Amino acid sequence: MNTTHIKEPTEKKEKLTATRLLDDLDLRDYFAAKAMQGAMANPEVKETAGARSEWAYEIADAMLKEREK
């Protein structure tokens, strides 16, 4: 199989971009992203992306509140 057209994700530029993204990501964003990932994986969810985003941050806020206990 010829894979010369496939771009390797280990290039220095891509690693730097990923690092910058992770530097800007706080725990609330991480939790929201995980909640959003789960919501998007469910084909039965019919809400708009905006509604899902709001829900995802509500979940993230609840998770942060639980961590404070």
DSSP file (Angstrom, degrees, kcal/mol; ACC not computed):
  #  RESIDUE AA STRUCTURE BP1 BP2  ACC     N-H-->O    O-->H-N    N-H-->O    O-->H-N    TCO  KAPPA ALPHA  PHI   PSI    X-CA   Y-CA   Z-CA
    1    1 A M              0   0    0      0, 0.0     2,-0.7     0, 0.0     0, 0.0   0.000 360.0 360.0 360.0 132.8    0.0    0.0    0.0
    2    2 A N        +     0   0    0      1,-0.1     3,-0.2     2,-0.0     0, 0.0  -0.781 360.0 165.5 -89.3 116.4    1.3    3.4   -0.9
    3    3 A T    >   +     0   0    0     -2,-0.7     3,-1.5     1,-0.1    -1,-0.1   0.116  39.5 112.7-116.0  20.1    1.0    5.8    2.0
    4    4 A T  T 3  S+     0   0    0      1,-0.3    -1,-0.1     3,-0.0    -2,-0.0   0.724  74.6  58.8 -67.5 -19.3    3.3    8.6    0.8
    5    5 A H  T 3  S+     0   0    0     -3,-0.2     2,-0.5     2,-0.1    -1,-0.3   0.567  84.0  98.7 -84.8  -8.7    0.3   10.9    0.5
    6    6 A I  S <  S-     0   0    0     -3,-1.5     2,-0.4     1,-0.0    -3,-0.1  -0.680  73.6-133.1 -84.3 127.7   -0.6   10.6    4.1
    7    7 A K        -     0   0    0     -2,-0.5    -2,-0.1     1,-0.0    -1,-0.0  -0.662  17.9-127.2 -82.9 127.5    0.6   13.4    6.3
    8    8 A E    >   -     0   0    0     -2,-0.4     3,-1.0     1,-0.1    -1,-0.0  -0.574   6.9-145.5 -73.7 131.0    2.3   12.3    9.5
    9    9 A P  T 3  S+     0   0    0      0, 0.0    -1,-0.1     0, 0.0    -2,-0.0   0.416  88.5  78.0 -76.9   4.6    0.8   14.0   12.6
   10   10 A T  T 3   +     0   0    0      4,-0.1    -2,-0.0     5,-0.0     5,-0.0   0.303  61.2 129.9 -98.0  10.3    4.2   14.1   14.2
   11   11 A E    <>  -     0   0    0     -3,-1.0     4,-2.1     1,-0.1     3,-0.2  -0.337  68.3-119.0 -64.9 148.3    5.5   17.1   12.3
   12   12 A K  H  > S+     0   0    0      1,-0.2     4,-2.3     2,-0.2     5,-0.2   0.879 111.4  53.7 -56.8 -43.7    7.1   19.8   14.5
   13   13 A K  H  > S+     0   0    0      1,-0.2     4,-2.1     2,-0.2    -1,-0.2   0.906 109.5  48.0 -60.5 -43.5    4.6   22.5   13.4
   14   14 A E  H  > S+     0   0    0     -3,-0.2     4,-2.4     1,-0.2    -1,-0.2   0.877 109.9  52.6 -67.0 -37.4    1.6   20.3   14.3
   15   15 A K  H  X S+     0   0    0     -4,-2.1     4,-2.2     2,-0.2    -1,-0.2   0.911 109.5  49.3 -63.6 -41.4    3.1   19.5   17.7
   16   16 A L  H  X S+     0   0    0     -4,-2.3     4,-2.3     2,-0.2    -2,-0.2   0.901 110.5  50.3 -65.1 -40.4    3.5   23.2   18.4
   17   17 A T  H  X S+     0   0    0     -4,-2.1     4,-2.2     1,-0.2    -2,-0.2   0.923 111.0  48.6 -63.2 -44.5    0.0   23.9   17.4
   18   18 A A  H  X S+     0   0    0     -4,-2.4     4,-2.3     1,-0.2    -1,-0.2   0.888 110.5  51.9 -62.9 -39.3   -1.4   21.2   19.6
   19   19 A T  H  X S+     0   0    0     -4,-2.2     4,-2.1     2,-0.2    -1,-0.2   0.915 108.8  50.1 -64.1 -43.1    0.7   22.4   22.5
   20   20 A R  H  X S+     0   0    0     -4,-2.3     4,-1.3     1,-0.2    -2,-0.2   0.906 110.3  50.5 -62.7 -41.1   -0.6   26.0   22.1
   21   21 A L  H  X S+     0   0    0     -4,-2.2     4,-0.6     1,-0.2     3,-0.4   0.922 110.9  48.2 -62.5 -43.9   -4.2   24.7   22.1
   22   22 A L  H >< S+     0   0    0     -4,-2.3     3,-0.7     1,-0.2    -1,-0.2   0.831 105.3  59.1 -67.9 -31.2   -3.6   22.7   25.3
   23   23 A D  H 3< S+     0   0    0     -4,-2.1    -1,-0.2     1,-0.2    -2,-0.2   0.840 109.0  44.9 -63.9 -32.6   -2.0   25.7   27.0
   24   24 A D  H 3< S+     0   0    0     -4,-1.3     2,-0.6    -3,-0.4    -1,-0.2   0.514  93.6  97.0 -88.7  -6.2   -5.2   27.7   26.4
   25   25 A L    <<  -     0   0    0     -3,-0.7     2,-0.2    -4,-0.6    -4,-0.0  -0.747  55.7-168.2 -91.0 119.1   -7.5   24.8   27.6
   26   26 A D     >  -     0   0    0     -2,-0.6     4,-2.3     1,-0.1     5,-0.2  -0.472  39.7 -96.6 -97.1 177.4   -8.6   25.0   31.2
   27   27 A L  H  > S+     0   0    0      1,-0.2     4,-2.7     2,-0.2     5,-0.2   0.866 123.6  54.8 -63.4 -36.3  -10.3   22.2   33.1
   28   28 A R  H  > S+     0   0    0      1,-0.2     4,-2.5     2,-0.2    -1,-0.2   0.929 109.7  46.9 -62.0 -45.2  -13.8   23.6   32.4
   29   29 A D  H  > S+     0   0    0      2,-0.2     4,-2.6     1,-0.2    -2,-0.2   0.897 111.5  52.0 -62.5 -40.5  -13.1   23.6   28.7
   30   30 A Y  H  X S+     0   0    0     -4,-2.3     4,-2.1     2,-0.2    -2,-0.2   0.937 111.3  45.8 -61.8 -47.7  -11.8   20.1   28.9
   31   31 A F  H  X S+     0   0    0     -4,-2.7     4,-2.4     1,-0.2    -2,-0.2   0.917 113.4  50.0 -62.3 -42.5  -14.9   18.8   30.8
   32   32 A A  H  X S+     0   0    0     -4,-2.5     4,-2.8     1,-0.2    -2,-0.2   0.896 108.8  52.4 -63.1 -39.8  -17.2   20.7   28.3
   33   33 A A  H  X S+     0   0    0     -4,-2.6     4,-2.3     2,-0.2    -1,-0.2   0.902 109.8  48.6 -63.2 -40.7  -15.3   19.1   25.3
   34   34 A K  H  X S+     0   0    0     -4,-2.1     4,-1.9     2,-0.2    -2,-0.2   0.910 112.9  47.4 -66.4 -41.4  -15.8   15.6   26.8
   35   35 A A  H  X S+     0   0    0     -4,-2.4     4,-2.3     1,-0.2    -2,-0.2   0.919 112.9  49.3 -64.4 -42.7  -19.5   16.3   27.4
   36   36 A M  H  X S+     0   0    0     -4,-2.8     4,-2.8     1,-0.2     5,-0.2   0.883 107.1  55.5 -63.7 -38.9  -19.9   17.7   23.9
   37   37 A Q  H  X S+     0   0    0     -4,-2.3     4,-1.3     1,-0.2    -1,-0.2   0.922 109.5  46.6 -60.1 -44.1  -18.1   14.7   22.4
   38   38 A G  H  X S+     0   0    0     -4,-1.9     4,-0.6     1,-0.2    -2,-0.2   0.906 112.5  49.5 -64.7 -41.4  -20.6   12.4   24.1
   39   39 A A  H >< S+     0   0    0     -4,-2.3     3,-1.0     1,-0.2     6,-0.3   0.902 110.7  49.7 -64.7 -41.1  -23.5   14.5   22.9
   40   40 A M  H 3< S+     0   0    0     -4,-2.8    -1,-0.2     1,-0.2    -2,-0.2   0.767 104.2  59.7 -70.5 -24.2  -22.3   14.5   19.3
   41   41 A A  H 3< S+     0   0    0     -4,-1.3    -1,-0.2    -5,-0.2    -2,-0.2   0.651  88.2  84.5 -77.2 -14.3  -21.8   10.8   19.4
   42   42 A N    X<  -     0   0    0     -3,-1.0     3,-1.5    -4,-0.6    -1,-0.1  -0.796  62.1-166.2 -92.9 107.8  -25.5   10.3   20.1
   43   43 A P  T 3  S+     0   0    0      0, 0.0    -1,-0.2     0, 0.0    -3,-0.0   0.653  83.7  66.1 -68.8 -13.1  -27.4   10.3   16.8
   44   44 A E  T 3  S+     0   0    0     -3,-0.0     2,-0.5     2,-0.0    -2,-0.0   0.633  74.5 101.4 -83.3 -12.8  -30.7   10.7   18.6
   45   45 A V    <   +     0   0    0     -3,-1.5     7,-0.0    -6,-0.3     0, 0.0  -0.610  46.4 179.1 -74.1 123.1  -29.8   14.1   20.0
   46   46 A K        +     0   0    0     -2,-0.5    -1,-0.1     2,-0.0    -2,-0.0   0.290  36.6 119.5-109.7   8.4  -31.7   16.7   17.8
   47   47 A E        -     0   0    0      1,-0.1     2,-0.1     2,-0.1    -2,-0.0  -0.252  69.4 -99.9 -71.6 161.2  -30.6   19.9   19.5
   48   48 A T     >  -     0   0    0      1,-0.1     4,-2.3     4,-0.0     5,-0.2  -0.326  33.0-108.7 -73.0 163.9  -28.6   22.6   17.7
   49   49 A A  H  > S+     0   0    0      1,-0.2     4,-2.4     2,-0.2     5,-0.2   0.881 120.7  54.6 -61.8 -37.5  -24.9   22.9   18.2
   50   50 A G  H  > S+     0   0    0      2,-0.2     4,-2.2     1,-0.2    -1,-0.2   0.915 108.7  47.1 -62.9 -43.3  -25.4   26.0   20.2
   51   51 A A  H  > S+     0   0    0      1,-0.2     4,-2.2     2,-0.2    -1,-0.2   0.887 112.5  50.2 -65.7 -38.6  -27.8   24.3   22.6
   52   52 A R  H  X S+     0   0    0     -4,-2.3     4,-2.6     2,-0.2    -2,-0.2   0.882 109.0  52.3 -66.3 -37.6  -25.4   21.3   22.9
   53   53 A S  H  X S+     0   0    0     -4,-2.4     4,-2.1     2,-0.2    -2,-0.2   0.929 109.3  48.4 -64.6 -45.0  -22.6   23.7   23.7
   54   54 A E  H  X S+     0   0    0     -4,-2.2     4,-1.8     1,-0.2    -2,-0.2   0.929 113.2  48.5 -59.3 -45.0  -24.6   25.4   26.4
   55   55 A W  H  X S+     0   0    0     -4,-2.2     4,-2.4     1,-0.2    -2,-0.2   0.905 107.9  55.2 -60.9 -42.7  -25.5   22.0   27.9
   56   56 A A  H  X S+     0   0    0     -4,-2.6     4,-2.3     1,-0.2    -1,-0.2   0.891 109.1  46.5 -61.0 -40.5  -21.8   20.9   27.7
   57   57 A Y  H  X S+     0   0    0     -4,-2.1     4,-2.5     2,-0.2    -1,-0.2   0.814 108.6  55.8 -73.6 -28.7  -20.7   23.9   29.8
   58   58 A E  H  X S+     0   0    0     -4,-1.8     4,-2.1     2,-0.2    -2,-0.2   0.913 109.8  46.9 -63.9 -41.6  -23.5   23.3   32.3
   59   59 A I  H  X S+     0   0    0     -4,-2.4     4,-2.3     2,-0.2    -2,-0.2   0.924 111.8  50.7 -63.6 -44.7  -22.2   19.7   32.7
   60   60 A A  H  X S+     0   0    0     -4,-2.3     4,-2.3     1,-0.2    -2,-0.2   0.912 109.7  50.0 -60.9 -43.3  -18.6   21.1   33.0
   61   61 A D  H  X S+     0   0    0     -4,-2.5     4,-2.2     1,-0.2    -1,-0.2   0.894 110.3  50.4 -63.4 -39.5  -19.8   23.6   35.7
   62   62 A A  H  X S+     0   0    0     -4,-2.1     4,-2.0     2,-0.2    -1,-0.2   0.890 109.7  50.7 -64.9 -38.7  -21.5   20.8   37.6
   63   63 A M  H  X S+     0   0    0     -4,-2.3     4,-1.6     2,-0.2    -2,-0.2   0.900 110.2  49.2 -66.1 -40.1  -18.4   18.6   37.4
   64   64 A L  H  X S+     0   0    0     -4,-2.3     4,-1.0     1,-0.2    -2,-0.2   0.890 109.3  52.9 -65.5 -38.8  -16.2   21.5   38.8
   65   65 A K  H >< S+     0   0    0     -4,-2.2     3,-0.6     1,-0.2     4,-0.5   0.902 107.4  51.6 -62.7 -40.9  -18.7   22.0   41.6
   66   66 A E  H >< S+     0   0    0     -4,-2.0     3,-1.1     1,-0.2    -1,-0.2   0.851 103.5  58.6 -64.1 -34.6  -18.5   18.4   42.6
   67   67 A R  H 3< S+     0   0    0     -4,-1.6    -1,-0.2     1,-0.2    -2,-0.2   0.791  98.1  61.3 -65.7 -26.4  -14.7   18.6   42.7
   68   68 A E  T <<        0   0    0     -4,-1.0    -1,-0.2    -3,-0.6    -2,-0.2   0.678 360.0 360.0 -74.9 -17.1  -15.0   21.3   45.3
   69   69 A K    <         0   0    0     -3,-1.1    -1,-0.2    -4,-0.5    -2,-0.1   0.484 360.0 360.0 -70.9 360.0  -16.8   19.0   47.8
